């Protein structure tokens, strides 16, 4: 796991070196760089490297896919913070991209990161053309209308009405879950994983995707604003339906524990075939994070 954490720095360096290699606008480069360097935890790259490790594959092979997913995650946060969406002035305790660079540059920096994410994979000569195409298909499915984009739209529409818990789960499966599943699928593609192992690992990623969101809602209410970079209770104040608003704080904590148990039980089943200890640490980290 420690080794995988070092790889997150490699990912950020890889993204910046890619962006710096052929840019024509200093503003777009600086605005893209600002959010890549703004202190994201790198959970999605960490998940990709940990899954690769579990599958016994060289972590260097995951750098382009991990970079692409982190770039898409970063773009989604830049756009999510815009006045037309969540209208947030702080992210990770720092001024949001549009506050520093203005709305037009923030929109373009987000667009830039999305487009360049696929370029990073296309340019990775260490992967076969077939693997690169499969990665582009998986990651664009997760980011586009089959995943995050639809989730974001459903979430915006849900603010106009009272969403049920089922609707909330659907929203998060697409909005947040898709980009948590993508690193695991990407690792399986790169490693050429056995079909059954891939399907169990994907089920695992779906469970920790929900766990991640429940924890996010708990932190939104109880977290330290200096660490999380958000106003405590901010989603509640915006009238959004959350796991906490639906289940109460104790119910949300119980739901979190249930997802933790489900994740561990999948890993216990996989224990004979792959090296699951790093993935166990990820469950712990997702459930116990304070930011
Ligand atoms: C605008 C196209 C578009 C999509 C936005 C994911 C998303 C869709 C918006 C983010 C809103 C949000 C705060 C959701 C809660 C879960 C989440 C994605 C939290 C941030 O992820 P972390 O904790 O972020 O991995 P860091 O800052 O560590 O990178």
Boltz pocket constraint, residues with backbone or C-beta under 6 A from the ligand:
constraints:
  - pocket:
      binder: B
      contacts: [[A, 39], [A, 40], [A, 41], [A, 42], [A, 43], [A, 44], [A, 73], [A, 75], [A, 76], [A, 77], [A, 79], [A, 80], [A, 85], [A, 92], [A, 148], [A, 149], [A, 152], [A, 175], [A, 176], [A, 213], [A, 216], [A, 291]]
      max_distance: 6.0
